[in-house]
Amino acid sequence: MLERFHVPEEIAVRIQQGDMRASVEEIFQKMGMPAGDAEQAADVLLYADIRGIESHGVSNMMRAYVAGFGAGRINPTPNPRIIREAAAVATLDSDRGHGLVVGPQAMNMAIERAEKYGIGSISVTNGAHFGAAAYHAAMALEHDMIGLAMTTGGVAVVPVHGAKPMVGLNPIAIAAPTKHEPPFIFDAAMSSVAGNKISLARRLGVDIMPGWIARPDGTPIMEDTPIPDDYMILPLGGTREIGAHKGYSLAVMIEILCSVLSAGGAGPFRRGGASHHFVAYKIDAFTDVDLFKSDMDEYLRALQDTPTAPGHDRVVYAGLPEHEEEAERLEKGIPYHPEVIDWFRSIAAELGLENRFG
């Protein structure tokens, strides 16, 4: 997370993860979710907050989820069912179930099939937002597997040289296990910036960066600027000259694997809600697990030992900063913006729940 997105320490309200977890579970249960599903959903959100992925933690997502339940977009008691399968693969109809619950179920299905076949893949249709993609990918790690998770985000991204949103934000995550080093866990949208980060920037009152958004006519904005009322998000890369065609095409690839492959349509032609795609690779079906992990450790250590460019004091890899952030936040509490805590106090009062935050 870029520094501009962190809540300044002087205004941050530090909350222990157990207190926030309990509050989130109570809200989900009030929305009609069974206790076990509420616990699972809260776990996905707190995973994000503990690891510093505020864009997909409770700050942005809880109010969106409460609105989704209220509008009937999220089914609190779904009955997911397999609608097509063949050996290592299957397509799951989510029954509009919460992605924070159905996503882990589908990833577990992929892991179970990988145990049997060496690889397992599940596509999900008719679903809802599944939170941080990294959570689902990382579920494979304890099984000595590589995990891959992706989902369709909101259709808010313009194609390269386009002036109309036609592509989803479409994040993808991959997690690979290690022996001693923190595991490699990469998670990113194929847009220039996650849509939720713009919400964070608005809450914090900070400018957005060059190459993130376009004007209503499709012209990329290439300077720091306050968030305008009317904008479109650019593909990863920002402009064609610095690689936006790559982010654009990767976003389309994810649209194909998630939505088209599960018979959910694509882009503005999607049918139903979000679609997801999960893959688990059983490492010992490909190579020796111990050798794989040793090779991962060797490479990740070498990446950290890379000589630094002027003005920088270290080189990191995906998953390392989050690992370090997790250790600090478990000790000191999770820093939230006061406005977020005010919302939790307000929703607790509205729903007749305990106010856990004073």
C-alpha positions in Angstrom: 0.0 0.0 0.0 1.4 3.4 -1.0 2.1 5.6 2.0 -0.5 8.2 0.9 -3.2 5.5 1.5 -2.2 4.8 5.1 -4.3 6.5 7.8 -2.0 9.1 9.5 -0.9 7.8 12.9 -1.9 11.0 14.6 -5.6 10.4 13.8 -5.6 6.6 13.6 -7.9 4.7 15.9 -6.1 1.5 16.8 -8.5 -1.5 17.2 -7.6 -5.0 18.2 -8.5 -7.5 15.5 -10.6 -9.6 17.9 -12.9 -6.6 18.6 -13.3 -5.7 15.0 -13.9 -9.4 14.0 -16.6 -9.7 16.6 -18.4 -6.6 15.4 -18.2 -7.6 11.8 -19.6 -11.1 12.6 -22.5 -9.6 14.5 -23.4 -7.3 11.6 -23.3 -10.1 9.1 -25.5 -12.3 11.3 -27.9 -9.3 11.6 -28.0 -9.3 7.8 -29.3 -12.9 7.9 -26.1 -14.9 7.5 -25.6 -18.1 9.6 -23.0 -17.8 12.3 -20.4 -20.0 10.6 -20.8 -18.0 7.3 -20.5 -14.7 9.2 -17.3 -16.0 10.9 -15.8 -17.0 7.5 -16.8 -13.7 5.9 -15.2 -11.7 8.8 -12.0 -13.8 8.4 -11.6 -12.7 4.8 -12.0 -9.0 5.8 -9.7 -9.2 8.8 -7.1 -10.9 6.7 -7.0 -7.8 4.6 -6.9 -5.4 7.5 -4.3 -7.3 9.4 -2.0 -7.4 6.4 -2.5 -3.7 5.5 -4.7 -4.2 2.5 -7.2 -1.5 3.6 -8.7 -1.3 0.2 -10.4 -4.6 0.8 -10.9 -4.6 4.5 -13.8 -3.4 6.6 -13.2 0.3 5.9 -14.5 0.2 2.4 -16.4 -3.1 2.2 -18.7 -3.4 5.1 -21.0 -0.5 4.2 -21.1 -1.8 0.6 -22.0 -5.3 1.8 -24.7 -4.0 4.2 -26.2 -2.1 1.2 -25.9 -5.2 -1.0 -27.9 -7.3 1.5 -30.5 -4.5 1.8 -30.9 -4.3 -1.9 -31.2 -8.1 -2.3 -28.0 -8.3 -4.4 -26.4 -10.7 -1.8 -28.2 -13.8 -0.7 -27.4 -14.4 3.0 -28.4 -18.1 2.9 -27.3 -19.4 -0.5 -27.4 -22.9 -1.8 -24.4 -23.2 -4.2 -24.5 -26.1 -6.6 -22.3 -27.6 -9.2 -23.8 -27.1 -12.7 -21.1 -28.7 -14.8 -18.0 -30.8 -13.9 -15.3 -33.0 -15.4 -12.7 -34.7 -13.2 -10.4 -31.9 -12.0 -12.7 -29.0 -12.9 -16.2 -27.8 -12.2 -18.5 -24.7 -12.5 -20.4 -23.6 -9.4 -23.6 -21.5 -9.4 -23.1 -19.3 -6.3 -26.9 -18.6 -5.9 -25.9 -14.9 -5.3 -24.0 -16.0 -2.2 -21.5 -13.8 -0.6 -18.1 -14.2 -2.2 -16.5 -14.0 1.2 -18.2 -17.4 1.9 -18.6 -19.1 -1.5 -15.1 -18.1 -2.6 -13.4 -20.1 0.1 -15.8 -23.0 -0.5 -14.8 -23.0 -4.2 -11.1 -22.7 -3.4 -11.4 -25.7 -1.1 -13.1 -27.6 -3.9 -10.1 -26.8 -6.2 -7.7 -28.0 -3.5 -9.6 -31.2 -3.0 -9.5 -31.9 -6.8 -5.8 -31.0 -6.9 -5.1 -33.6 -4.2 -6.6 -36.2 -6.4 -5.6 -35.0 -9.9 -2.6 -32.8 -9.3 -4.5 -29.7 -10.4 -8.0 -28.5 -9.6 -10.0 -25.6 -11.0 -13.3 -24.2 -10.1 -15.2 -21.4 -11.9 -18.1 -19.6 -10.1 -21.0 -17.7 -11.6 -23.9 -15.7 -10.2 -21.9 -14.6 -7.2 -20.9 -11.5 -5.2 -17.7 -9.6 -4.3 -15.2 -12.0 -2.8 -12.9 -9.5 -1.0 -9.1 -9.8 -1.3 -8.1 -12.2 -3.9 -4.9 -13.0 -1.9 -7.0 -14.7 0.8 -8.3 -17.3 -1.5 -5.0 -17.9 -3.3 -3.2 -18.3 0.1 -5.5 -21.0 1.2 -3.5 -23.4 -1.0 -0.2 -22.8 0.9 -0.9 -25.0 3.9 -1.5 -27.9 1.4 1.9 -27.5 -0.3 0.1 -26.1 -3.3 0.3 -23.0 -5.4 -3.0 -21.1 -5.4 -4.5 -18.9 -8.1 -7.6 -16.8 -7.6 -9.2 -14.1 -9.8 -12.6 -12.3 -10.0 -14.5 -9.9 -12.1 -14.5 -6.4 -10.6 -16.9 -3.6 -11.5 -16.9 -2.5 -15.2 -15.2 0.8 -14.6 -12.1 0.5 -16.8 -11.7 2.0 -20.3 -10.0 0.0 -23.0 -6.7 1.6 -24.3 -7.7 4.6 -26.4 -11.4 4.2 -25.4 -13.8 6.6 -23.9 -16.3 4.3 -22.3 -15.8 1.7 -19.4 -16.0 -1.7 -21.0 -13.6 -3.8 -18.8 -13.7 -4.9 -15.2 -11.2 -4.0 -12.5 -10.5 -7.7 -12.4 -7.9 -8.6 -9.8 -5.7 -11.7 -9.8 -3.7 -13.3 -7.0 -1.1 -16.0 -6.8 0.4 -17.6 -3.7 3.4 -19.9 -3.6 4.8 -21.6 -0.5 8.3 -21.3 0.9 10.4 -23.1 3.5 11.7 -20.2 5.7 11.0 -17.0 3.9 7.5 -15.4 4.0 5.5 -16.8 1.1 5.2 -15.1 -2.2 1.6 -13.7 -2.4 0.8 -11.3 -5.2 -2.6 -9.6 -5.5 -3.5 -6.8 -7.9 -6.3 -5.5 -10.0 -5.5 -5.2 -13.7 -6.7 -1.6 -13.6 -4.2 1.2 -13.0 -5.5 1.4 -9.4 -8.0 -0.6 -7.4 -11.3 1.1 -7.3 -11.4 1.0 -3.6 -8.1 2.9 -3.3 -9.9 5.8 -4.9 -12.4 5.6 -2.0 -9.4 5.6 0.4 -7.9 8.6 -1.3 -11.2 10.4 -1.0 -11.6 9.6 2.7 -8.0 10.7 3.4 -8.3 13.9 1.2 -5.2 13.0 -0.8 -4.6 13.5 -4.5 -4.6 10.6 -6.9 -1.5 9.9 -9.0 -0.7 10.3 -12.7 -2.0 7.6 -15.0 -4.7 6.3 -12.8 -7.9 7.9 -14.2 -9.2 9.4 -17.4 -11.4 12.4 -18.1 -14.9 11.8 -19.4 -13.6 12.0 -22.9 -11.1 9.2 -22.3 -8.0 11.5 -22.0 -5.6 10.1 -19.4 -4.9 12.5 -16.5 -1.1 12.5 -16.2 -0.5 14.7 -13.1 -1.4 14.5 -9.4 -4.9 15.8 -9.1 -7.8 15.9 -6.6 -10.5 13.2 -7.4 -13.0 14.7 -9.8 -16.7 13.9 -9.7 -16.7 12.4 -13.1 -13.9 10.0 -14.2 -13.0 6.6 -15.6 -10.3 4.2 -14.5 -7.4 3.5 -16.8 -5.9 0.0 -17.4 -2.8 -1.1 -15.5 0.0 0.9 -17.2 -2.0 4.0 -17.7 -1.2 4.8 -21.3 -0.3 2.7 -24.3 3.3 4.1 -24.3 4.0 2.7 -20.8 2.2 -0.6 -21.2 -1.6 -0.1 -20.7 -2.2 -2.6 -23.5 -0.8 -5.3 -21.2 -3.1 -4.4 -18.3 -6.1 -4.1 -20.6 -5.5 -7.5 -22.2 -4.8 -9.2 -18.9 -8.1 -7.7 -17.6 -9.9 -9.2 -20.6 -8.1 -12.5 -20.0 -9.5 -12.6 -16.4 -13.0 -11.7 -17.8 -12.8 -14.7 -20.1 -11.6 -17.2 -17.4 -14.0 -15.9 -14.7 -17.2 -14.8 -16.5 -17.3 -16.2 -20.0 -16.0 -19.6 -18.9 -18.8 -19.9 -16.3 -21.5 -18.8 -18.8 -21.8 -15.4 -17.1 -21.3 -13.1 -20.2 -18.5 -10.5 -20.2 -18.0 -6.8 -19.3 -21.2 -4.8 -19.8 -22.9 -8.0 -21.0 -22.5 -10.0 -17.8 -25.4 -11.9 -16.5 -26.0 -12.0 -12.8 -23.3 -10.9 -10.3 -19.6 -11.4 -10.0 -17.8 -14.5 -11.4 -14.7 -16.0 -10.0 -12.0 -18.5 -11.0 -9.8 -20.6 -8.7 -6.9 -23.0 -9.5 -4.8 -25.1 -7.1 -1.5 -26.8 -8.3 -0.3 -29.7 -6.2 3.5 -29.1 -6.2 4.5 -32.8 -5.7 2.6 -33.7 -8.9 5.1 -31.5 -10.7 8.3 -31.6 -8.6 9.7 -32.4 -5.2 8.1 -30.1 -2.6 11.2 -29.7 -0.5 13.2 -28.7 -3.6 10.5 -26.3 -4.7 10.5 -24.5 -1.3 14.3 -24.4 -1.1 14.4 -22.9 -4.6 11.7 -20.3 -3.6 13.7 -19.3 -0.5 16.9 -19.0 -2.5 15.2 -16.7 -5.1 13.3 -14.6 -2.6 16.4 -14.0 -0.5 18.3 -13.0 -3.7 15.5 -10.5 -4.6 15.9 -8.9 -1.2 19.7 -8.8 -1.6 19.4 -6.9 -4.9 21.4 -3.7 -5.0 19.1 -0.8 -4.5 18.6 2.2 -6.9 19.4 5.7 -5.6 16.9 6.9 -3.0 15.8 3.5 -2.0 16.9 1.4 1.0 15.6 -2.0 0.2 14.1 -4.4 -2.4 11.0 -6.4 -1.4 8.8 -8.9 -3.1 5.0 -9.4 -3.1 3.9 -10.7 0.3 6.9 -9.5 2.3 5.6 -6.1 3.3 2.2 -7.6 4.2 3.9 -10.2 6.4 5.8 -7.4 8.2 2.6 -5.4 8.5 0.7 -8.3 10.0 3.2 -8.8 12.8 2.9 -5.1 13.8 -0.8 -4.9 13.6 -1.4 -8.0 15.6 0.8 -6.4 18.3 -0.4 -2.8 18.2 -3.9 -3.1 16.7 -5.3 -2.2 13.3 -5.2 1.6 12.5 -8.6 2.8 11.3 -9.7 6.3 10.1 -12.0 7.9 12.7 -14.8 8.1 10.1 -14.7 4.3 9.7 -15.1 3.8 13.5 -17.9 6.4 13.5 -19.7 4.3 10.8 -19.4 1.2 13.0 -20.8 3.0 16.0 -23.7 4.3 13.8 -24.5 0.9 12.2 -24.3 -0.8 15.6 -26.9 1.6 17.0 -29.1 1.3 13.9 -29.1 -2.6 14.1 -29.4 -2.7 17.9 -25.9 -4.3 18.3 -23.3 -3.7 21.0 -21.0 -0.7 20.4 -17.6 -2.2 20.8 -15.7 1.0 20.1 -16.7 3.4 22.8 
